[in-house]
């Protein structure tokens, strides 16, 4: 094992461009489709069926103008970007390891300005992926350039032997083929290892087994994604029987139902808070993980300290620590979906205090 004298946090994840459109497209589509369906039912009440409905909706789509005006913004995006900027905002020494394409210096400059170490962001002479995002007051839909993302891998890149030297926590988001080598590399170091698992990157439980060869300390996964990967409709505890082999601590996020944490001898739940002023829920999972890891970074001295907390005689202390992590993670996600801003540690603490006092 390698000895790690310093304390920092490394995020390994995707980094790309988001082309965001604030648009009334979906409202227009709903209005057009509703009008056509209403007219058809009015004059043909007995003829409605699925093929007819499909024709009506197709006609409504065709009636929408070819060109639609929308406010457009080009932003940084990707799981790695989202988590790194939140951790850095909380004052954690944060490094981002990723791959990006050409004409992306502005992205690197912005990350540097936030205090994020970009020395291990590798550049390829290929197009930087762009995800097109359509936002409205109804929904947010993302159109991902999967072909370009697949090219943003570490093929031909040789990692330095000491790439994780001085690292306290490593978080890989989301786990995918291109990050498999780095997962295995973390096992050579005395650090706290964590992963994010998403159904869009893992097509089956067998696939997940291929991606994760060694048991890590923490995994984050949405409870719906867990069942999608398993291709089953299971309770949380039933689902956890499949995922317990991958991590000692399993954190399941469940939207309005809050979040749940399971270890071999601990089961915890933390409720969500129902709010009316949600702007956009995109990126809530990334921010939950950032909040959890930030608080873990503060409360756990190192990997040895974490291992000691697993012991039964430290059970109550460990429960309290994990509950604090879940609380901070929950409010970090809530701050994201209600403000769309990156808070400082002081701002998030004031945000939490406001709800505690209400």
N, C-alpha and C positions, 0 to 999 in steps of 0.2 A: 504493500500500500504506500501511497505518497502522502507525506505530511503536508497539511495546508495551514500556514501560519496566519493568513489574512481572512477577512470576512467580506465576501461580496456575493452578488447574485447574478447568475447567467441565464438569460432567456435564449432558447434556441427555437426559432419559429419563422413563419413566412412573413415576408416584407414585400409589399407591392403598392400599386397606385389604385385609388378608388376614384372613379368618375361618378360623382353624385349628382343626380337630377332631382330637384324638388318639383314634383309634377302633379297635375290634376288628371292625369291619364286614367287612373283607375276609377275616379269619380265619373268621368265621361263614359267609360265603358259600362259601368253599372247603370247609368241613366239610359244609355242607348238600348242595352239589353232588356231592361225593365219595360221600356216603352214598347219594344217589339213584342215581348211576351204578353203584355197587357192587351195590345191590339189583337193579337192572334186569338187569345182566349175569348175576347169579346165577340169575335165573329165566327170562331171555330171551337166552341167549348168542348166538343166531344172528340176532337181529333188530336189532342195534345199527347205526345209521347216523346221518348228520348231522342229518336232521330230528328223529329221536328224541332225539339228544343235546340239541338246541336246546330241545325240550319239557321234558326233564329239568332243564336248567339254569334255564329259566323257572320251573318249579315250585319249585326251590330258592330262587330270588329271592323268589317270592311268599310263601314260608314265613318269611322273615326278618321280624321284628316291624316294624310301621310306625314306631314310635318306638324309637330306639337311643341309649342313654346314651353320652356322650363328653365328655372334657375340652375346653373351648372357650376360645380366646384370640383377641382382636382385636389385630392388629399392623400396623405399617407394611409396605408391600410395593411391588413394582415394580422393574424393572431399574435405573432412575435412583436410587431409594432405596438399593438394595443396594450399588451401586458407590460412591455418594457417601459412605455411612457408613464404608466400609472405607478409602477414600482419606483422609477426615478423621481417622479413627482412627490413621493412620500419620503424622499431623502435616502433611499437605499442605493448604495453603489452598484449600478446596474450595467451589465454588458450584454449586447445583442449579437448573437451569431446567426447569420443568415446569408442568403445568396440573392443578388439583385442584378438586373440587366443594365444596359447602357442608358445614358441621359438621365441618370438618377442622382446626380450630385446634390440636387436641392433636397432630396430625402435625407441623405447623409448629413447635410448641413443642419437641417431641422432637428435631427436626433442629437447631434453634437450640442446644439444650443440648449437642449434639455438635460445635458449632463450625462447622456448615455454613451458608453464606450462603444465605438463603432469599428474598432481596429480589426475585428474578425467578421466584418461584413464583406463577403467576397463578391467581386463584380465579374459578370460574364458579358461577352460581346454579343448579346442577344437582346431582343426587345424586353423591356420590363413589363411584367404582366399588369393588365388593367382589369379591374372588376367594375362593371357598370352597375350602379345602384339606383333604383327608382324608389323615391321616397314620397309618401303622401300622408295625409292624416288618417288613412285607412290601413295602410300596410307598407312594408319595405321589402322589396324583392331584389336579389342580387344575381347578376349574370356573370359567371366566373369564366375567365379565359383559361380553362383547364389545360389546354395544349401548351400555353406559355408557362403556366405554373409548373408543369412537369419538367420543363427544361431548367427550372431554377433549382438544380440539385448540386450535390457536392462532388459530382463526377470530375476526376482530374485534380481535385483539391486535396493536398496532403496536410493533415492536421498536425500541429506541433505536439510533441510529447507532453509538454507542460501546459496545454491549452486550458486545463481546469485548475492550474495552480492558483492558490489564493481564493478559491471559490468555496462558499459555504452552502449554497443551494443552486441546483441546476433544474430548470423547468423547460420541458420540451413541449411545444404546442403548435399544431396537434401532432401526435405520433403518426409517422408515415415512413414509407420505404427509404426516403432520402435522409432520414434522421436515425436510422437503425444503427449505423456505425457509431454514432455519438452516444446512443443509449448504452451500447456495450462498453464504450470508453469510460463512461461515468463509473462503472463498477470497479475500475482500477484505483479510484480515489476515495478518500475518506470524506465524502460529502453527502448532503441530503439530496436525493434524486426524486424528481416528480415529473409526471406526464399528464397531458390532456388527451383524452380519447374522444374522437368525433366519428359519427357514423358515415359522414361524407368521405372520410379517408380510410375507413376500415369496413370492408364489405362483408365480413363474416367473423365468427369467433375463431375459426381456423386461421384466418388471415391475421388476426390479432396475436395469436400464438406465434406466428412467424416473425412478427415485428418486435415482440418483447421476449428476449431470451433470459433476462435476469430480473429478479424481483426487486422493485424499486420501493422507495419509502412512501410515496403518495401518488394516487391517481385522481384526476378530476374527470367526471363524466356526467352528462345529462341523463336522467333516468329514462327518458324516452329513447335516447341514443343507445342505451344499454340493451333495451329490448329489440331495437332495430338490428343491432349487431348479432344478438342471439337468435333473432328471428322467432321470438317467443313473446307471449304476453304474461310476464311473471310479476310477482310481488317484489318489492325491493330486496327482502331477505333471500328470496329464491334466486334473484338475479345475482346477488352478491356472492353466492356460492360459486359462480363461474368466474368472477373477477378477483376473488380473494387471493388467487395464486399470483397475481401480477403486482400486488402492493400490500404493504402492512397497514396503510391507512387509505381507505376508499371514501372519497367525497362525491356524493350524488346530488346534483342540483336539480330542482324540480319546479322552477318558475314560481307560480303563486303558492305552491305547497311548501316553499322554503327549500332547505337543504338538509341532507342527512349524511352522517359520518359513521363509518363502521370499522372497527379493528377486531382482532381476535377476542377481546374482552370488553369492548366499549361500543355502545350504540347511542348516538346523539342526534338530535334534530334541532334545527333553528328555524323559526317561522319567518316567512317573508312579511312585508308590510304592504297592504293594498293602498295604492296611491291613484289619484285621479289625474295628476299632471305628468303622466309619462309621455316623453317626447319620442323616443325610439328605443326599442329593446335590443337592437343590434349591438353586439360586443359585450353584453352583460356577463356572459360566461368568462370571457377573458379578464374582465375587471374583478369578478368574484375571486378568481385564482390569484390575481395580483394582490388583492386585499388579504387573502388567507396567507400567502407566502410572505407578505410584508410583516404581518403580525408574528408569524412563525420565526422570521429572521430576528425580530426584536426579542422574543421570549426564549428561544433556544440558542444556547451558546455555540454548539457544533453537533456533528453527527454522533459523537460519543454521548453527549448530553441527551440527545433524542433517544438513543438506544436504552439508556438508563431509565427513561420515562416509561418504556414499555413494561418494566417490571411491575408485578402486582402490588408491591408495597408503595409504589408511586402512583397508583391508579387515580386517586382523587385529584392529585396535583395535575396529572395528565389531562383528566376530564376538563378541569377548569381552564387549562391552557388551550385546549382544542376548542372549547366553547368561545373563548375570547377571539380565536382565529376565525371561527364561523361568523361571529357577530360583526367583526370588522369587515369580513368579506361581503356579508349581506349588505351592509350600508355602503360599501364601495360600489357594488353593482347598482344599488338604488340611486346613488349620486349620478352614476353614468347615464341611466335611462331617463332621469328627470332633468338633467342639465346639459348633457353631451359635452361636459368640460372635464379637464384633468385637474383634480384638486391637489392642494398641498396637504401635508399631514394635519396641519392646524385646521384647515377648512373641513376636512372629513371628520375630525374630532368634534368640531362645532356642529356639524350636520348630525352626528350621532346624538350629541347632547340635546339638540332641539327635539328629537323624537323621544328621548328618555323623559324629558320634562313635560311633554304634551299629554 
